[in-house]
Amino acid sequence: QFEVRTYKRLLDIVQPTPQTVDALMKLDLAAGVDVEIKLA
């Protein structure tokens, strides 16, 4: 018997600096972890 679990986390950063966005893009994450960055 198999089970697939999906976890989602939302991180809302108010007024991010360019350094913050750059640091988020350079994060080294585990295999299977997907990150979506939206700039509004």
PDB file of N, CA, C, O and CB in Angstrom:
ATOM      1  N   GLN A   1       0.842  -1.182   0.000  1.00  0.00           N
ATOM      2  CA  GLN A   1       0.000   0.000   0.000  1.00  0.00           C
ATOM      3  C   GLN A   1       0.884   1.241   0.000  1.00  0.00           C
ATOM      4  O   GLN A   1       1.814   1.360   0.799  1.00  0.00           O
ATOM      5  CB  GLN A   1      -0.957   0.000   1.219  1.00  0.00           C
ATOM      6  N   PHE A   2       0.580   2.157  -0.905  1.00  0.00           N
ATOM      7  CA  PHE A   2       1.376   3.370  -1.045  1.00  0.00           C
ATOM      8  C   PHE A   2       0.517   4.606  -0.780  1.00  0.00           C
ATOM      9  O   PHE A   2      -0.698   4.601  -0.981  1.00  0.00           O
ATOM     10  CB  PHE A   2       2.005   3.444  -2.448  1.00  0.00           C
ATOM     11  N   GLU A   3       1.176   5.645  -0.331  1.00  0.00           N
ATOM     12  CA  GLU A   3       0.482   6.890  -0.043  1.00  0.00           C
ATOM     13  C   GLU A   3       1.339   8.045  -0.544  1.00  0.00           C
ATOM     14  O   GLU A   3       2.546   8.078  -0.305  1.00  0.00           O
ATOM     15  CB  GLU A   3       0.181   7.031   1.479  1.00  0.00           C
ATOM     16  N   VAL A   4       0.719   8.984  -1.232  1.00  0.00           N
ATOM     17  CA  VAL A   4       1.423  10.163  -1.718  1.00  0.00           C
ATOM     18  C   VAL A   4       0.953  11.358  -0.898  1.00  0.00           C
ATOM     19  O   VAL A   4      -0.241  11.650  -0.828  1.00  0.00           O
ATOM     20  CB  VAL A   4       1.174  10.390  -3.250  1.00  0.00           C
ATOM     21  N   ARG A   5       1.907  12.041  -0.284  1.00  0.00           N
ATOM     22  CA  ARG A   5       1.564  13.217   0.514  1.00  0.00           C
ATOM     23  C   ARG A   5       2.198  14.449  -0.109  1.00  0.00           C
ATOM     24  O   ARG A   5       3.343  14.424  -0.561  1.00  0.00           O
ATOM     25  CB  ARG A   5       2.027  13.048   1.985  1.00  0.00           C
ATOM     26  N   THR A   6       1.433  15.515  -0.123  1.00  0.00           N
ATOM     27  CA  THR A   6       1.923  16.780  -0.661  1.00  0.00           C
ATOM     28  C   THR A   6       1.819  17.839   0.422  1.00  0.00           C
ATOM     29  O   THR A   6       0.759  18.046   1.013  1.00  0.00           O
ATOM     30  CB  THR A   6       1.127  17.202  -1.931  1.00  0.00           C
ATOM     31  N   TYR A   7       2.925  18.496   0.667  1.00  0.00           N
ATOM     32  CA  TYR A   7       2.952  19.568   1.644  1.00  0.00           C
ATOM     33  C   TYR A   7       3.278  20.868   0.938  1.00  0.00           C
ATOM     34  O   TYR A   7       4.143  20.904   0.063  1.00  0.00           O
ATOM     35  CB  TYR A   7       3.973  19.277   2.765  1.00  0.00           C
ATOM     36  N   LYS A   8       2.594  21.932   1.311  1.00  0.00           N
ATOM     37  CA  LYS A   8       2.856  23.233   0.716  1.00  0.00           C
ATOM     38  C   LYS A   8       3.118  24.234   1.826  1.00  0.00           C
ATOM     39  O   LYS A   8       2.456  24.225   2.864  1.00  0.00           O
ATOM     40  CB  LYS A   8       1.674  23.691  -0.175  1.00  0.00           C
ATOM     41  N   ARG A   9       4.082  25.085   1.595  1.00  0.00           N
ATOM     42  CA  ARG A   9       4.385  26.167   2.521  1.00  0.00           C
ATOM     43  C   ARG A   9       4.375  27.465   1.736  1.00  0.00           C
ATOM     44  O   ARG A   9       4.859  27.518   0.606  1.00  0.00           O
ATOM     45  CB  ARG A   9       5.759  25.946   3.237  1.00  0.00           C
ATOM     46  N   LEU A  10       3.830  28.498   2.325  1.00  0.00           N
ATOM     47  CA  LEU A  10       3.792  29.810   1.690  1.00  0.00           C
ATOM     48  C   LEU A  10       4.606  30.769   2.539  1.00  0.00           C
ATOM     49  O   LEU A  10       4.376  30.908   3.741  1.00  0.00           O
ATOM     50  CB  LEU A  10       2.328  30.319   1.515  1.00  0.00           C
ATOM     51  N   LEU A  11       5.543  31.416   1.908  1.00  0.00           N
ATOM     52  CA  LEU A  11       6.388  32.389   2.592  1.00  0.00           C
ATOM     53  C   LEU A  11       6.174  33.729   1.904  1.00  0.00           C
ATOM     54  O   LEU A  11       6.543  33.900   0.743  1.00  0.00           O
ATOM     55  CB  LEU A  11       7.908  31.964   2.571  1.00  0.00           C
ATOM     56  N   ASP A  12       5.584  34.671   2.613  1.00  0.00           N
ATOM     57  CA  ASP A  12       5.283  35.992   2.063  1.00  0.00           C
ATOM     58  C   ASP A  12       6.289  36.977   2.642  1.00  0.00           C
ATOM     59  O   ASP A  12       6.289  37.242   3.844  1.00  0.00           O
ATOM     60  CB  ASP A  12       3.806  36.431   2.385  1.00  0.00           C
ATOM     61  N   ILE A  13       7.138  37.512   1.788  1.00  0.00           N
ATOM     62  CA  ILE A  13       8.160  38.463   2.221  1.00  0.00           C
ATOM     63  C   ILE A  13       7.750  39.849   1.737  1.00  0.00           C
ATOM     64  O   ILE A  13       7.638  40.096   0.536  1.00  0.00           O
ATOM     65  CB  ILE A  13       9.581  38.069   1.677  1.00  0.00           C
ATOM     66  N   VAL A  14       7.530  40.740   2.686  1.00  0.00           N
ATOM     67  CA  VAL A  14       7.080  42.093   2.367  1.00  0.00           C
ATOM     68  C   VAL A  14       8.297  42.970   2.094  1.00  0.00           C
ATOM     69  O   VAL A  14       9.236  43.014   2.889  1.00  0.00           O
ATOM     70  CB  VAL A  14       6.220  42.685   3.522  1.00  0.00           C
ATOM     71  N   GLN A  15       8.267  43.658   0.973  1.00  0.00           N
ATOM     72  CA  GLN A  15       9.340  44.553   0.534  1.00  0.00           C
ATOM     73  C   GLN A  15      10.727  43.875   0.557  1.00  0.00           C
ATOM     74  O   GLN A  15      11.623  44.322   1.274  1.00  0.00           O
ATOM     75  CB  GLN A  15       9.361  45.797   1.420  1.00  0.00           C
ATOM     76  N   PRO A  16      10.898  42.806  -0.224  1.00  0.00           N
ATOM     77  CA  PRO A  16      12.196  42.128  -0.237  1.00  0.00           C
ATOM     78  C   PRO A  16      13.255  42.975  -0.941  1.00  0.00           C
ATOM     79  O   PRO A  16      12.964  43.677  -1.910  1.00  0.00           O
ATOM     80  CB  PRO A  16      12.077  40.762  -0.924  1.00  0.00           C
ATOM     81  N   THR A  17      14.461  42.901  -0.449  1.00  0.00           N
ATOM     82  CA  THR A  17      15.579  43.577  -1.092  1.00  0.00           C
ATOM     83  C   THR A  17      16.099  42.676  -2.213  1.00  0.00           C
ATOM     84  O   THR A  17      15.803  41.482  -2.226  1.00  0.00           O
ATOM     85  CB  THR A  17      16.713  43.914  -0.059  1.00  0.00           C
ATOM     86  N   PRO A  18      16.860  43.224  -3.140  1.00  0.00           N
ATOM     87  CA  PRO A  18      17.458  42.375  -4.182  1.00  0.00           C
ATOM     88  C   PRO A  18      18.348  41.278  -3.590  1.00  0.00           C
ATOM     89  O   PRO A  18      18.445  40.189  -4.157  1.00  0.00           O
ATOM     90  CB  PRO A  18      18.276  43.233  -5.152  1.00  0.00           C
ATOM     91  N   GLN A  19      18.982  41.551  -2.479  1.00  0.00           N
ATOM     92  CA  GLN A  19      19.832  40.543  -1.827  1.00  0.00           C
ATOM     93  C   GLN A  19      18.981  39.385  -1.291  1.00  0.00           C
ATOM     94  O   GLN A  19      19.405  38.230  -1.333  1.00  0.00           O
ATOM     95  CB  GLN A  19      20.649  41.185  -0.674  1.00  0.00           C
ATOM     96  N   THR A  20      17.795  39.693  -0.795  1.00  0.00           N
ATOM     97  CA  THR A  20      16.901  38.646  -0.289  1.00  0.00           C
ATOM     98  C   THR A  20      16.449  37.736  -1.425  1.00  0.00           C
ATOM     99  O   THR A  20      16.472  36.512  -1.295  1.00  0.00           O
ATOM    100  CB  THR A  20      15.677  39.269   0.414  1.00  0.00           C
ATOM    101  N   VAL A  21      16.044  38.332  -2.523  1.00  0.00           N
ATOM    102  CA  VAL A  21      15.590  37.546  -3.680  1.00  0.00           C
ATOM    103  C   VAL A  21      16.742  36.691  -4.207  1.00  0.00           C
ATOM    104  O   VAL A  21      16.538  35.523  -4.540  1.00  0.00           O
ATOM    105  CB  VAL A  21      15.043  38.478  -4.806  1.00  0.00           C
ATOM    106  N   ASP A  22      17.930  37.247  -4.285  1.00  0.00           N
ATOM    107  CA  ASP A  22      19.100  36.509  -4.762  1.00  0.00           C
ATOM    108  C   ASP A  22      19.411  35.329  -3.843  1.00  0.00           C
ATOM    109  O   ASP A  22      19.721  34.236  -4.317  1.00  0.00           O
ATOM    110  CB  ASP A  22      20.319  37.441  -4.860  1.00  0.00           C
ATOM    111  N   ALA A  23      19.330  35.547  -2.527  1.00  0.00           N
ATOM    112  CA  ALA A  23      19.600  34.478  -1.568  1.00  0.00           C
ATOM    113  C   ALA A  23      18.573  33.357  -1.695  1.00  0.00           C
ATOM    114  O   ALA A  23      18.928  32.182  -1.599  1.00  0.00           O
ATOM    115  CB  ALA A  23      19.604  35.030  -0.136  1.00  0.00           C
ATOM    116  N   LEU A  24      17.304  33.705  -1.909  1.00  0.00           N
ATOM    117  CA  LEU A  24      16.271  32.683  -2.083  1.00  0.00           C
ATOM    118  C   LEU A  24      16.495  31.864  -3.345  1.00  0.00           C
ATOM    119  O   LEU A  24      16.252  30.658  -3.355  1.00  0.00           O
ATOM    120  CB  LEU A  24      14.894  33.327  -2.127  1.00  0.00           C
ATOM    121  N   MET A  25      16.953  32.507  -4.398  1.00  0.00           N
ATOM    122  CA  MET A  25      17.186  31.792  -5.659  1.00  0.00           C
ATOM    123  C   MET A  25      18.394  30.861  -5.564  1.00  0.00           C
ATOM    124  O   MET A  25      18.493  29.899  -6.327  1.00  0.00           O
ATOM    125  CB  MET A  25      17.389  32.789  -6.804  1.00  0.00           C
ATOM    126  N   LYS A  26      19.295  31.129  -4.655  1.00  0.00           N
ATOM    127  CA  LYS A  26      20.517  30.319  -4.531  1.00  0.00           C
ATOM    128  C   LYS A  26      20.401  29.200  -3.501  1.00  0.00           C
ATOM    129  O   LYS A  26      21.370  28.476  -3.274  1.00  0.00           O
ATOM    130  CB  LYS A  26      21.680  31.205  -4.166  1.00  0.00           C
ATOM    131  N   LEU A  27      19.234  29.042  -2.871  1.00  0.00           N
ATOM    132  CA  LEU A  27      19.069  28.004  -1.858  1.00  0.00           C
ATOM    133  C   LEU A  27      19.299  26.619  -2.453  1.00  0.00           C
ATOM    134  O   LEU A  27      18.827  26.318  -3.548  1.00  0.00           O
ATOM    135  CB  LEU A  27      17.672  28.084  -1.234  1.00  0.00           C
ATOM    136  N   ASP A  28      20.021  25.792  -1.728  1.00  0.00           N
ATOM    137  CA  ASP A  28      20.258  24.410  -2.134  1.00  0.00           C
ATOM    138  C   ASP A  28      19.250  23.536  -1.400  1.00  0.00           C
ATOM    139  O   ASP A  28      19.369  23.319  -0.194  1.00  0.00           O
ATOM    140  CB  ASP A  28      21.736  23.961  -1.829  1.00  0.00           C
ATOM    141  N   LEU A  29      18.251  23.032  -2.135  1.00  0.00           N
ATOM    142  CA  LEU A  29      17.158  22.279  -1.529  1.00  0.00           C
ATOM    143  C   LEU A  29      17.253  20.803  -1.893  1.00  0.00           C
ATOM    144  O   LEU A  29      17.902  20.427  -2.869  1.00  0.00           O
ATOM    145  CB  LEU A  29      15.805  22.848  -1.971  1.00  0.00           C
ATOM    146  N   ALA A  30      16.604  19.989  -1.099  1.00  0.00           N
ATOM    147  CA  ALA A  30      16.612  18.546  -1.309  1.00  0.00           C
ATOM    148  C   ALA A  30      15.917  18.189  -2.625  1.00  0.00           C
ATOM    149  O   ALA A  30      15.125  18.963  -3.162  1.00  0.00           O
ATOM    150  CB  ALA A  30      15.928  17.828  -0.131  1.00  0.00           C
ATOM    151  N   ALA A  31      16.238  17.000  -3.122  1.00  0.00           N
ATOM    152  CA  ALA A  31      15.607  16.514  -4.341  1.00  0.00           C
ATOM    153  C   ALA A  31      14.104  16.387  -4.121  1.00  0.00           C
ATOM    154  O   ALA A  31      13.665  15.926  -3.068  1.00  0.00           O
ATOM    155  CB  ALA A  31      16.213  15.159  -4.774  1.00  0.00           C
ATOM    156  N   GLY A  32      13.330  16.788  -5.099  1.00  0.00           N
ATOM    157  CA  GLY A  32      11.885  16.693  -4.999  1.00  0.00           C
ATOM    158  C   GLY A  32      11.225  17.922  -4.399  1.00  0.00           C
ATOM    159  O   GLY A  32       9.999  17.982  -4.306  1.00  0.00           O
ATOM    160  N   VAL A  33      12.021  18.902  -3.989  1.00  0.00           N
ATOM    161  CA  VAL A  33      11.475  20.133  -3.425  1.00  0.00           C
ATOM    162  C   VAL A  33      11.451  21.175  -4.534  1.00  0.00           C
ATOM    163  O   VAL A  33      12.488  21.502  -5.112  1.00  0.00           O
ATOM    164  CB  VAL A  33      12.316  20.629  -2.192  1.00  0.00           C
ATOM    165  N   ASP A  34      10.274  21.691  -4.826  1.00  0.00           N
ATOM    166  CA  ASP A  34      10.113  22.699  -5.870  1.00  0.00           C
ATOM    167  C   ASP A  34       9.810  24.048  -5.235  1.00  0.00           C
ATOM    168  O   ASP A  34       9.067  24.135  -4.258  1.00  0.00           O
ATOM    169  CB  ASP A  34       8.992  22.299  -6.858  1.00  0.00           C
ATOM    170  N   VAL A  35      10.394  25.093  -5.799  1.00  0.00           N
ATOM    171  CA  VAL A  35      10.187  26.446  -5.291  1.00  0.00           C
ATOM    172  C   VAL A  35       9.689  27.315  -6.431  1.00  0.00           C
ATOM    173  O   VAL A  35      10.212  27.258  -7.544  1.00  0.00           O
ATOM    174  CB  VAL A  35      11.497  27.030  -4.673  1.00  0.00           C
ATOM    175  N   GLU A  36       8.682  28.114  -6.147  1.00  0.00           N
ATOM    176  CA  GLU A  36       8.158  29.063  -7.124  1.00  0.00           C
ATOM    177  C   GLU A  36       8.271  30.450  -6.506  1.00  0.00           C
ATOM    178  O   GLU A  36       7.747  30.700  -5.421  1.00  0.00           O
ATOM    179  CB  GLU A  36       6.668  28.729  -7.528  1.00  0.00           C
ATOM    180  N   ILE A  37       8.955  31.342  -7.200  1.00  0.00           N
ATOM    181  CA  ILE A  37       9.138  32.709  -6.709  1.00  0.00           C
ATOM    182  C   ILE A  37       8.361  33.644  -7.620  1.00  0.00           C
ATOM    183  O   ILE A  37       8.562  33.661  -8.834  1.00  0.00           O
ATOM    184  CB  ILE A  37      10.656  33.104  -6.657  1.00  0.00           C
ATOM    185  N   LYS A  38       7.460  34.430  -7.011  1.00  0.00           N
ATOM    186  CA  LYS A  38       6.668  35.400  -7.761  1.00  0.00           C
ATOM    187  C   LYS A  38       6.997  36.783  -7.242  1.00  0.00           C
ATOM    188  O   LYS A  38       6.950  37.034  -6.038  1.00  0.00           O
ATOM    189  CB  LYS A  38       5.142  35.108  -7.644  1.00  0.00           C
ATOM    190  N   LEU A  39       7.331  37.680  -8.159  1.00  0.00           N
ATOM    191  CA  LEU A  39       7.580  39.070  -7.790  1.00  0.00           C
ATOM    192  C   LEU A  39       6.389  39.889  -8.253  1.00  0.00           C
ATOM    193  O   LEU A  39       6.003  39.849  -9.422  1.00  0.00           O
ATOM    194  CB  LEU A  39       8.918  39.605  -8.414  1.00  0.00           C
ATOM    195  N   ALA A  40       5.815  40.630  -7.323  1.00  0.00           N
ATOM    196  CA  ALA A  40       4.622  41.404  -7.674  1.00  0.00           C
ATOM    197  C   ALA A  40       4.859  42.876  -7.423  1.00  0.00           C
ATOM    198  O   ALA A  40       3.969  43.693  -7.658  1.00  0.00           O
ATOM    199  CB  ALA A  40       3.402  40.922  -6.878  1.00  0.00           C
TER     200      ALA A  40
END
